[in-house]
Amino acid sequence: MSEFSPPRQAREHPDTWVVVPLFNEATVIATVISELKEQFQNIVCIDDGSSDGSAAISREAGAIVVQHPINLGQGAALQTGFSYALQQGAEYVVTFDADGQHRVEDAHIMVQRAQNEDLAIVFGSRFLDDRTKPGFLKKIVLKTAVAVTNFATRTKLTDAHNGLRVIRRDALEQVNLKQDRMAHGTEIIVQLGRTGLPYAEQPVEVLYTDYSKAKGQSLLNSINILVDLFIR
């Protein structure tokens, strides 16, 4: 990691857009955006039918907000964000969850790595170092999902359902997500793999807070990933 400079308290990456799928995250979204703005000047939140004022809070915090009139699911929110970022001329897109589970420092390093190593995709992986503590059962479920995804997509990833990714423009232009539930996590890997463009995984830390567990990092949510994988 020594080849990368540490994050600076300033806005960087003028050619990068951070895409944040947003659904009822009023409690934490202002903090998430505030921390992102220390590194990234272009942030778009796709408000997916929130009813708790998340959109207004995001605008006040300094993000661009694109709204779905009804809840369409995270896959649809990501696709809307991708289309918006490409229209704005983005060369790189960072996908970043709204519940505060990702670290901005990791996103910064991943963009630097994509640029320095001419990579089209950098996937975040919580299983390449020991910082993330998912718990035994959740780890087993996620590892099973990884094995199924690798078999189905012929990729060799260690963490197939990590929402932190960096995607270069030429790869993003070939992504067209149709799955709206958790299956979009596999669909995006399938579509990115078909591009044949170079990719790598980057060790990242996933922050398991009480809030993020309640929102979507529960064991039940991980099991839902498996259900979607086998059903769809």
N, C-alpha and C positions, 0 to 999 in steps of 0.2 A: 504493500500500500504506500510505500515511501515515495513513489514517483508522483503521487497526487498531492497538490497543495491543500492545506486545511481550508475549510469553509471560511469565508470572510463575512463580516457583518455589512454587506453591501449587496445591491442587486446585481446579479450577473446573468449570463445566458440570454442575451437579447433575442436569439433565434429560437428559443425554446418556449413552448407553452406547457403549463401544468394543467392537466384535465382532472377535475375532481367530481366524480359522481356524488350527488347530494340528495339525501332523503331524511328529513327530520333529524338534523344534527345541530339544532339551535344551541345546545349546551356547550358544544366544543368548537364549532366551525370558525368562530372569530379568532380563536387562538391558533388553529391550524393555518388559517390564511395569514395571520400576522407572522408566524414563523416562516412560512413559505416566502413571504415578501422580503425576507432578509437575504434570500439568494436568487429568487426568480421574480422578474417584473411582469410576466405574462401568466395570469392565472384565470382559468375559466371554470366556474362551477356549473354543472348541469343539474339544476333543481328538478328532481323527478317527482313532482306532485307533492312536495312537502306541505304540511298543514300547520307547522309550528313557527313560521316566520324565518326559516333558514335562509330563504332567498334574500330578504331585506337585510339580514345580518351580514350575509356574504358581501352584498354590495357595499354596505357601510364599512366593511373591513378592507375593501379595495379590490375585490375580485369582479371580473365580468361575470354576469349570470345569464344563462340561457335556460328557459323554463319549459318543461313539459306540462301540458294542462292537466294530465293525469299520470299516475304512477305506471311507468312502462317497464321498469326493471333496470338492473345495473348495466346489462349488456347494451340496452337501447341508449342509456345515458352516455356510456362510453362512446358509442358510435356517433351520437350527436356531437360530443366533444371533439372527436377526431375530425369530423367534417368541418366544424367551426375553426379548429386550429389550422387545418390545411388551407382554408379560405383566407386566413390571416397571414399565410406565408411561412408557417412554422417549418423549421428544418428538423427539429426534434420535439417529441412529445413525451412528457412524463405522466404516467397514470399514478394517481395518489389518492388513497382512501380518505374520506372526510372525517373519520372517527378518531383520528389522532394516533393510529397504530403504527404509522410510518415515521421515520426520522428524515428530516430535511437534509441532514448531512449525508445520508446514504444516497439520496436522489442527486445531490450535487456531485458526489464521487462517480455515480453511474453515468451522468452526462459527460463528465470529463473523460471517463474511460471510453465511451462510445466515440468521442471526438479523437482522442489520442491513438486509439487502436483501430480506427476506421470500422467500427462495428455498427451494424444496422439495428441490432436489438440487444439490449442488456436486461436480462431477467434478474430480479431480486430473489435471493434464496436465504431462507432462515435456517437452513440446515448445513451451511458451509462453515459455520463457526458455532461456538457454544453460548453466544450472548442471549439467544431467544430461549425461553423456557415454556414450551407449549403444554407440558403435562404429558404423562405417559400415554393415556388413551387417545388424546387428540393427535399426538405424534404418530401413533400406529395408524389412525384413520387417514391422516394426511399422506403418510408414506405409501399407503395402499392406493390412494388417489393418484399419487405420482407414478406408481408402477403401471396402473391402468392407462393413464394418459400417455406415458412413454410408449407403451405397447401400441396404443391406438394411433399415435402421431409419429412414431418412429423417431422421436427426439430422445435426448439423454439429459433430462433435467433432474435436479434434486428437489425442486419445490415448484410444482405445477400450478398452484393456486395462490400465488403471492401477488397482491394487487399493485405492487411497486415495480414498474417497468419503464424502460426508456426505449422509444421506437423512433428510428430515423424516417424522414419523409418518404424515401423510396419504398420502404417496407409498409409504412402506414397507408400509402395509396393503394395497397393490395389487400387491405383489411375491410371486410364488410360484414359486421356481426349481425346475425339473425336471432341468436339465442338470447333470451332476456333474463333467465334465471342464472343459477350458478354454473350451468353448462357453458356459459360464454367464456369462462376461464379456460376450458379445453378448446373451444372453438377458435379463440384467438391464437393459441399455440399452433393449431392445425394450419391456420391461414398464414401465420408468420413463417412456419416451417416450409410451406410450399413456395415461398419466395426464393428459397435457396441462398438468401443473403447471410452474411456472417453474424453469429450471435455468441454471447457468453453469459455466464451467470456471475453475479456479484454478491458476496456475503452481505446481508443486511440484518438489522435487528427489528423484529416485530414486537411492539410494546403491548403486552397483555394487561390492560388496566381493567378495573371493575366495569367502567363505562363501555369500553370496546367489547368486552366479553358479553355484556348484556345486549349490545347492538348487533353482534354478528360473529364473534369469535368463539361462541360456545361450542361444546362438543356436538350438540345437535346440528349446528350449522355445518360442521365438517362432515357429519353423516349425510346431510342433504347434498353435499358435493358428490359423495359416492352414489347416492340415489340417482342424481341427474346424470352421472357418467354412465350408469348401467341402463337407465331407461331411455336416454336419448341417443 
